[in-house]
Amino acid sequence: MQEIVVLGVVMVLALGAYWSLVIFPRQRDFQKQQQYVSSLKPGDEMITFGGLIGKVTEIDETTGVARVEIADGVVVRMIAASLLRPYDPEELAENIRKSMNQGKEPNE
């Protein structure tokens, strides 16, 4: 009988650890993503999930579809949830510099 109680406690602790380490961070990221998408307005530059950089021209909140201009005169329809994050060229360049420096060996 005691073994069953201990097994039950271990299972509950394991499920709690799994939820706090896997499920909760994903929920938090999803909520932040949803807040970002809902705050977008025409004229905002952003990066899509596929890595394209574009400018939002229109968002249809009822269907969840956004029109994004990816080049002069080229407008595509995208699922609004695939609009990943704002485009900041300085932040992007800094991230590239950091990743390039990680691959180099320090000079002695």
N, C-alpha and C positions, 0 to 999 in steps of 0.2 A: 504494500500500500504506500509506503514511504517513497519507494522508487517512482511511482506514478506521479506523486505530488512534485518531486524534484524534477522529473521530466517535464511536467506541465510548466513549472516555473522557468526552466531553461528555455522551453519553446516560446513562452511569452517574452522573455528577455531577448531571444534571438529575433522574434518578429519586431519588437520595439527597436532594436538596433538596425535592422534592415530598413524599417520605415524612416528612421531618422537619418540614415546615411544614404539612402537611395531615393525613396519616394518624396520626402519633404523637399530636398534641393531641386528636384525636377519640377515640383509644383510651384516653388518660388520662382524659378527661371521662367516657367510658362506664364505666370501672372505678370512678371516684368515685361515679357514679350508682348502680351496682350495689351498692357498699358501703353507700351511704345506704339503699337499699331493704332490704337484708338486715339493717340495724340497726334498722329500724322495729319498734315494738311497739305493742300496743293502748293507746290513750290519747294517742299522739303527734299533734300538730297539724301539718299539712303543706299545701303548695300543690301542686295537680295541674298537669299539662301544659296543661290547658285554663284554668287560672287560678282554679279553685275552691279554696276553703279548707275543709278538713274535718278530722275526727278519725278516726284509724284505730281500727276496732273489732275487726277480725279480719284475719289474713293467712294464706292457704292457700299454703304454700311449694311444695307439689307441683304445683298448677295455675297458680301465679303470679297469683292473683286476690286482691284485698284488698276488704274491706267498709269503706266510709268513710261516716261520718255527716256530711252536709253541712248539715243543719238538725235541729232537735229532732224526733226520730222519723223522719227521712228518711235511710235508709241505702241506698247504691248500691254495686254491684259494679264494681270498676275493675281494669284490668290493673295489677299492682304496679309495672311499669316506668314507668307514667305518673305516679307519685308523685314530683314533681320535687325539692322541697327543703323544709326545715322552715319553718313559719310563725313569723316573728318580727315582730310589729306595729311595734316600734321601728325595725328595719332597713328595713322596707317604707316607713314614713313618712319616714325619712331619704332613701331613694332617690327618693321622690316630690319632696321638697323640693329635692334636688339637680337633678333634671330640670326642675323649674319655674324654678329660678334660672338655668339655662343658657339658657333662652329669653329672659330679660330683658336689656336693655341696662344696663350699669353707669351709675349716676347720676354726673354730673360736678359 
